[in-house]
């Protein structure tokens, strides 16, 4: 989810993010967090407003991105309960004024936390997700080649690239899957073959090095 729809005007005043009055008039009832703040220290030089505006915009964008995640993934950030709940609620909302108010509330709360740590967790989660997608595509490619016309050559190449593979088990799954396809039966063995390949790729970490590259030989 992107934040381009919210222009810089939304971030002109940093005070808007301290507490935007998100109250019972909305569909979400968040506690009024009116605890006394620590004594404020005033400095002779006012912080650069442009820098502050950019920082707020970055936190807002991060909050919006996190809100789009599944609740289980949001929980991995181990945020305070009120922020986690607000993020989950925001993820259920469409792009409207209520969501923008809620994201501003979340932004204000996140500014009190270790933002860099949250950003690092988000980066790790995105990397893990991307890695899973690569493994999925690579397993699909190997399965399709094993069940293609050059299946025997594909199996030879697979075992060469993955010495840990159980050749006998792979060959049995390959034969069963081809037989099921020929007899128009449910592709139970093809699913098992995919599952085995994905686990093999995950266990060896092979996809991390290959990314989305195709196997080096054309076996079709």
N, C-alpha and C positions, 0 to 999 in steps of 0.2 A: 504494500500500500504506500502511495507516495503522498507528500504533503504540499505539492505545488499549488493546490487550490487555496491554501492559506497564504496570503501574500505578506510581505514584510510589515504591513500596517498592523497586523495582529500582534507583533512583537515589539512595538515601539515603546511600550511602557512596561518595565519589568515588574511594577507593582501589581499588574493585572494577574500575575501568576502566583502571587503569595496566597491569596484566598479570593476566588472570584465569586463568592457568594453562592456556591452550589448548594441549594437548600431543598426543603420539602416540596417546593413547587414543581420540581422535576420528578421523573418516575423513579429516581433512586434516592434513598434516604441515607446520606452519609452523615456521620457524626459531626457535630460542630466542633471543630478542633480549635478551641479558643484558649489553649494553654498559654501561659505566659512565656514569652520568648526570652532568651538570655539578653542581657544588657547589650545594646547595640553600640559598637564603637564607630565613631565618626572620624573620617580622615579629611585632611585638608584638600586632597585632590580627589575629585569625584571619578569613580571608575568610568572607563570609556563606554559610552552608551551603545556604540556600534558593536563593540565586542560582546557586550552583555546581550544585545538583541540577537546576535548570531548564536551565542551559547544557548539561549532560550529556544530559538528556532530548532537547533540541533536536538535538544532534549524533547521538544514537542514531536519532532519527526520520529525519534526513537520510541517514544511512548506510543505513537500511532502504529509503528511497525510491530511492537511487542503485543499491542492489543489485538492484532490480526492473528496471533498464534493460538493454538489450541490451549485450553485451560491447563492441561497437564504440563505443557511447555512453559507457560507463564509461571506456574508454581516452581519451576526449576530456578527461577531468579531469586527465590527466597526473600521477597520484598515484604514490607509490612502489610498486614492483612487488609487495611483500608485501600492501599494502592493496588494490591493484587485483585481485590474485588472490583475496583473501579476499572481496571484494565480489562477484566473479563466482561464487564457490563458494556464497555465501549466497543468491544469486539462484536457484540450482538446488534449494535446500532448502525443505521444507515448514515450516509454523509449528510448530516443536518446540524442545526444550531445546537441542539442538545448534546450531540457528540462532541462538537467543538468546545463547548463549555466544560464537558467532562475531561477532555484531553488537556485543557488549560489547567484544570484542577490537579490532574495527575502530574503535569509538568511542574507546577508549583511545589508539589510534595516531593518529587524526585530531585529537585534542586537542593534539598536538604540531605540527600544521600550521596554515596560515593558513585558519582555518575560514570567515572571511568571503569569501575568494576562492573557496573551494569552493562556498559558498552562491550566490554570484553566477553561477558557471558553471552551476549547476543551474537557476537562474531563467532564464538565457538559453536553455538547452536546452529547458525547458518552454515558453517563449514561442515558440521556433522550431517546436516540435511542434504547439502550438495553432494557429499561423499556417498550417502545412501542412494541418491539418484543415479550417480555414476555406476555404482554396483548393480543397481536394477537394470540399467541399460546394457551393461556388459554381460550380465547373466542372460538377458533376453537374446542377445546376439549369439552367444555361444550355444544356447538351446536351439535356436533356429538353424544354425549351421550344423549342429549334430543331427538334426532331424531332416536336413536337406539332402540333396543328391550326393554331395561329397561328404556325407556323414563320417565315413571311416577316416578320411584324411583330416577332418576337423577334430576327431577324437585323438588322433596321433599328435596333432599340434597342441591340443589342450593339455594332454599329459606331459608334453615337452615343456610347456610354459608353467604348468602346475604339477611338479613332481609329487606333491603330497596327495594328489587325487587318487581315489580308489578306482582304478581302471575297470576292474571286474564289475563293480557296482554301477559305474557309468554306462558300461556297455549293456548291462541288463536293463537299465532304465531306458536307454536308447532303443533297444529292440522292442520293449513293451510299448513304448510311446508310438513307435512306427506301426506296430500291430494294431493298436487301438485306433489310430488314424485310418488305417486301411479298412478296418471293420466298422468305422463310423461310431465308435464307442466314446464315452466321455473321456476327455484327455487327462485322466488321473496320473498316468506315468509322466506325461509332459510337465504337469505341475510339480510333481516330485523331482523331476530333473532340474527344473528351474530353481526350486528350493535348495537342492544340493549345490548347484552351481553358485548361487548367491552366497551361501554359507562358505563355500570354498574360497570365493573371491574376498569375502569379508575377513576370513581367518588369516589369509595370507597377506592382506593389505595390497593386493596386486593393483586394484583400481586406482589407488592413490597415485601411483606412478604413471599409469596409462591414461588417466582421465577418461575422456570419451573416445580415445583412439580405437580404430577398428583393428582386429587381429591382422598381423603383418602380411599374411598371405590371403589371396582371394581364393576361397574354396568353393565358390558357386560354379 
